[in-house]
């Protein structure tokens, strides 16, 4: 069927597919970042419950290293802030991709005569 479509339409369909793949990849990245952010928040909450003199270990590669509460707290807070910034950036990217996807989809619908089959069909 794609051989019957003009090259411009074929190009737009390919762009639409690329945008869909990009949106899926961004969603996966966002999900991973949200998990990391939640983990950092939970760890910070647990860290706050500990006494100042509590013995704390952190992972460095595949080993555990003794550390102090303030250092771990600082590192985790920095990670959390980094995750939050990256998450906002990813959300903006997702919005741009979604907007472009919708624009291209509308253009394709117009180019194909405005009539498309319902999505469930």
Residue pairs with C-beta under 8 A, 6 or more apart in sequence:
2 10
2 13
5 13
8 111
9 108
9 111
9 112
12 104
12 107
12 108
12 111
13 108
15 104
16 101
16 104
16 105
16 108
19 97
19 100
19 101
19 104
20 101
22 97
23 94
23 97
23 98
23 101
26 90
26 93
26 94
26 97
27 94
29 90
30 87
30 90
30 91
30 94
33 83
33 86
33 87
33 90
34 87
36 79
36 83
37 80
37 83
37 84
37 87
40 76
40 79
40 80
40 83
41 80
43 76
44 73
44 76
44 77
44 80
47 56
47 69
47 72
47 73
47 76
50 56
50 69
52 69
54 69
55 66
56 66
56 67
56 68
56 69
56 72
57 64
57 65
57 66
57 67
58 64
58 65
58 67
58 72
58 75
59 65
109 115
109 116
